[in-house]
């Protein structure tokens, strides 16, 4: 009985070691991926500054989600494009600049961390300069990197409108 148990445990050990010893296919993330992501960010910035909503939308995955500063979460490509359309046409967003802090990844997932600055020129309001941070998660789909999640935040406090003048009570 003892030799049977010893043989059984030896077989279990051999199977487990064999399963651990195999090599999984490599999902490397290299210099070429970093270059592609940096080019994507450059192209995104150019399309943003050209106020080209369709081109901006082409850089996102179909299930993209963005988390803009001082706004609710927006999901889906049409919501993403709607946000940028409003950003360009209502907020007057222009002169976007993005500085890379880090680009790293593994396999088909990557992240981009950076700092941004831009100008806002809403019609009938004072122009503003904004600066802040971005963290973007990217997914490689069909050999192309796409933005899948974007989170943006401002270093500046939100502009709060002045309180309305109180209306005098009627006598």
N, C-alpha and C positions, 0 to 999 in steps of 0.2 A: 504494500500500500504506500509505504514511504517513497519508494522509487517511482511509483506512478505519480504522486503529488510533486515530487522534485522535477520529473519530466514535464508535467503540466506547467509548472511555474517557469521552467526554462523556456518552454515554447511561448508562453505569454510574454516573457521578457524579450525574447528574440523578435516577436512580431512588433512590439512597441518600439524597440530600438530601430528596427527596419523602417517603421513608419516615420520616425523622427529623422532618419538619416537621408531621406530623399531631398532633392532640391526643388523648390517651387520655382515656377517661371519668374524671372526678374521683372519687376515693374520699376525700372529705374527712372530717375528724374535728373536730367543733366543740364549741361550748359545750353544745349539747343532749346530745351523747354523754357529756361529762364529768358533766353533771347526772344522766343515767340511771345511770351507773356509781356515782356517789356515793349515789344512792337505793338501788341494789342493795346496796351495802355497809351502809347503814343498815338495810335490811330483813333482810339476812343476820344482822347483829348482834342485831336484835330476835328473830329466830327462834332463834338460838343461845342467847340468854339465856332464852327460853321453853322450851328443850330440845326443840324441835319438829324431829325428825330428818327427817321427810318434807318439811317446808317448807325446811329447810336444803338438802336434796338437790335441791330444785327450782331452786336458783340455779346449778347446775353443768351443764355440757354433758354429753351422754351418754358421751363418751370422756374425761371429766375425769381428771386425775392430781393427787394431792396429795403433798407431801413434808413431812410434819410433823417437828418437832424430835425428835431422838433416836428416830426410828422409820424403818422401811423405806418405800419408795415404794409408794403404793396407787393402782391404776388401775381405772377403771370406776365408774359411779355407785353400784353396790351396795357396793363396797369403801369408797367415800367415805362413804356413809351408815353403814356399819358402824363406821368410825372415829369418826364423831360420836356414834353411839349409845354406844360405849364411853367416849368422852370425857365424856358427860353422866352416864351411869349408874355408871361405875366410878371415873373421876377426879373426879367431882362438879364439872365445869367450870361456872363461872357468872360473872356480872358482866363480860362481855367489853366492852372499850372499844377502838375503833380510831380513831386520828388519821391523817388523810391527809397524806402527804408530797408525792405527785405522782400525777397521772392524765394520761396521754398516750396517743396512738394514731395510727393511720392506717388508713383504710378499715374493715375488719371485725376488726382486731386492736388491742388496747389493753393497757396495763399500769397497775396500781395499786400504788403503794409506800406503806407506812404503818408505824406503830408500834402495838403492841397491849399491853394489860394485861388480866389476868383472875385470878380466884381459883379455886383447886382445893381441893375439900373431899372427899377420898376417905374413905369410911366406915372408921372405926377407925384413921385416921391423922391426923397433924397437918395442919391447913389450910396452904396455901401461896399466896403471891402470885407471879405470874409476869409478866414483861414481855419484849417482844422486837420483832422486825421481821417484816413480811410483804411478799412480792412476789407479786402475782397477775397472771397473763396471762388476758385475757378475749377471748372471740370473740363476734361479733354473729351470732346464728343466728335467722333468721326475724324480723329486726327487733328482737330482744331480746338484751341483753348477758348472757352467762353466764360463770361462772368455768370456765376450761379447764385451767389449771395453777395450783397454789397451793404456795408454799414459805413455811414458817414457821420461825423460829428464836427461841430464848430468849436474852436477855442474861445470864441466870443460869446457873451451872453445873448440870449434872444432879445430882439428889440420888442419892448412892451409899449403898446400905445399909451399915450397920456390919458388919464381918466377924463371922462366927459365933465363938462361944467355942470354943476347941479342946477336943476330947473327950480326957480323960486316957486314956493307954494302959493296957490291962489287963495285970496282972502275972501 
